[in-house]
Amino acid sequence: MRMWGRRGIWIVGLVAAALGAAAVGTHASSAAPGRAAAGASTLDKTYSCRVRKQHFVELYASVTLPPADNRPQPGILDVTTGARVTQQNGATVEVAQVSLQATKNSLRIDTKSCRRVKHRIPLKRKGLPGPAITVTPSHFGHDSERCGTAARVLVRLRVQSTDHTPSHALLAIRNDNAKRRPIGFYDWSPRKVTAYTADNCVSIG
């Protein structure tokens, strides 16, 4: 169970059915799993997502770490805009709008607050300052950012999977308005994460 405590919220996400157990993510997600053909596959989609009235999003990325208390700690990538909450075990938790883990059938898109759009934003760090945020199993292990945004954001996600398990992902986030200011760019894998975020982003743990 991850214990990095993003505001003390414990969230349960699905893992492969063969495990017969739950893995811990950073936010709840009620959307259906993404479908992929057996073997290698690539998904590349862009969504426009609502943002909480305070106009900020939370971006979280981690690499796979050794089990803790006999519980797996798979690498995670997610975007939470605060547009929706749900109840879990008597607690109010935020629903992640886009999330995946280094586990089988883990991709989730919250279609209640995000809609698919045809236009694409670049999967590049252009317009974002350096240096890069780098995460590995021996270097931080995870990164969590809070970034100011417009009322909606565009999220483009390209995921490569093997046997339904995400192995590499590129994720770009921009404001969904006329200027389309870049918010973040992530190059994620279970062993390493490289990220660039906007000047107004702050680390939250």
Secondary structure, 3 states (H helix, E strand, C coil): CCCCCHHHCCEEEECCHHHCCEEEECCECCCCECCCCCCEEEEEEEEEEECCCCCEEEEEEECCEEEECCEEECCEEEEECCCCEEEECCEEEEECCEEEECCCCCCEECCCCEEEECCCCCCCCCCCCCCCEEEECCEECEEEEEEECCCEEEEEEEEEEECCEEEEEEEEEEECCCCCCEEEEEEECCCCEEEEECCCCEECC
